[in-house]
């Protein structure tokens, strides 16, 4: 009897570990910003900056005298300086992002963390985000402590929103829904023009609302983002997760079940994010998880065979 119980216990712990890693990996990847140096982004910058500058020079040349030309020339130099700063910042952000995305093993994450500590100054915001994302898979509380070092009143507003959303996401993973709610209520989505970044932030905000009594508001927010849109293809797991919580707490059970089935198709381990310690000792904290949501997710996981049947139920 004992000989059989040990392998089963080991399998259960392994399944729970894989579920946590899958969720952390999906969430970490969704928080990666689009490549700022991609051809499309460079083209957009060129059009937004180049055309107005060209028009300004045409007007300055048409105006007699040197004053207009001097003013436009000065503005051109200022814009050039800003572009150089943006290019350097974007290059550094891209390097940091690549450092995170390639760290797909415990040893690689350890090496990446060491590289971040050696290559970037203390307090570097991009490096702080990267460090937290690397820590998240091994120790979410350590990642949270790292993110809390970012002084929200000292960084640009969009960066502060990203810090709030990542901290809120970890609080949600830990079942600390009240702390998450305080953070998501301060996120201003209107500050974010990129639709993918806005969708990423919205999914965290909506989950925070749904799990703290504002499910209807969460559904209304998520209605602005269609997870079936191909531009959101790699964001679907996080959007689906938020939708599942929102539909569950707004009593839209049919829609909730549809979303859970879609999540299963993406990766059945994502459903483990709804299974609490009431059913599995290695499960997530129960706070904010609707009982019907847990029940349906649990049933889908059992049917998939992802968890050994002998160890699937925690008796109350």
Rosetta blueprint (number, residue, H / E / L):
1 X L
2 X H
3 X H
4 X H
5 X H
6 X H
7 X H
8 X H
9 X H
10 X H
11 X H
12 X H
13 X H
14 X H
15 X H
16 X H
17 X H
18 X H
19 X H
20 X H
21 X H
22 X H
23 X H
24 X H
25 X H
26 X H
27 X H
28 X H
29 X H
30 X H
31 X L
32 X L
33 X L
34 X L
35 X L
36 X L
37 X L
38 X L
39 X H
40 X H
41 X H
42 X H
43 X H
44 X H
45 X H
46 X H
47 X H
48 X H
49 X H
50 X H
51 X H
52 X H
53 X H
54 X H
55 X H
56 X H
57 X H
58 X H
59 X H
60 X H
61 X H
62 X H
63 X L
64 X L
65 X L
66 X L
67 X H
68 X H
69 X H
70 X H
71 X H
72 X H
73 X H
74 X H
75 X H
76 X H
77 X H
78 X H
79 X H
80 X H
81 X H
82 X H
83 X H
84 X H
85 X H
86 X H
87 X H
88 X H
89 X H
90 X H
91 X H
92 X H
93 X H
94 X H
95 X H
96 X H
97 X H
98 X H
99 X H
100 X H
101 X H
102 X L
103 X L
104 X L
105 X L
106 X H
107 X H
108 X H
109 X H
110 X H
111 X H
112 X H
113 X H
114 X H
115 X H
116 X H
117 X H
118 X H
119 X H
120 X L
121 X L
122 X L
123 X L
124 X L
125 X H
126 X H
127 X H
128 X H
129 X H
130 X H
131 X H
132 X H
133 X H
134 X H
135 X H
136 X H
137 X H
138 X H
139 X L
140 X H
141 X H
142 X H
143 X H
144 X H
145 X H
146 X H
147 X H
148 X L
149 X L
150 X L
151 X L
152 X L
153 X L
154 X L
155 X L
156 X L
157 X H
158 X H
159 X H
160 X H
161 X H
162 X H
163 X H
164 X H
165 X H
166 X H
167 X H
168 X H
169 X H
170 X H
171 X H
172 X H
173 X H
174 X L
175 X L
176 X L
177 X H
178 X H
179 X H
180 X H
181 X H
182 X H
183 X H
184 X H
185 X L
186 X L
187 X L
188 X L
189 X H
190 X H
191 X H
192 X L
193 X L
194 X L
195 X H
196 X H
197 X H
198 X H
199 X H
200 X H
201 X H
202 X H
203 X H
204 X H
205 X H
206 X H
207 X H
208 X H
209 X H
210 X H
211 X L
212 X L
213 X L
214 X L
215 X H
216 X H
217 X H
218 X H
219 X H
220 X H
221 X H
222 X H
223 X L
224 X L
225 X L
226 X L
227 X L
228 X L
229 X L
230 X H
231 X H
232 X H
233 X H
234 X H
235 X H
236 X H
237 X H
238 X H
239 X H
240 X H
241 X H
242 X H
243 X H
244 X H
245 X H
246 X H
247 X H
248 X H
249 X H
250 X L
251 X L
252 X L
253 X H
254 X H
255 X H
256 X H
257 X H
258 X H
259 X H
260 X H
261 X H
262 X H
263 X H
264 X H
265 X H
266 X H
267 X L
268 X H
269 X H
270 X H
271 X H
272 X H
273 X H
274 X H
275 X L
276 X E
277 X L
278 X L
279 X L
280 X L
281 X L
282 X L
283 X L
284 X E
285 X L
286 X L
287 X L
288 X L
289 X L
290 X L
291 X H
292 X H
293 X H
294 X H
295 X H
296 X H
297 X H
298 X H
299 X H
300 X H
301 X H
302 X H
303 X H
304 X H
305 X L
306 X L
307 X L
308 X L
309 X H
310 X H
311 X H
312 X L
313 X L
314 X L
315 X L
316 X L
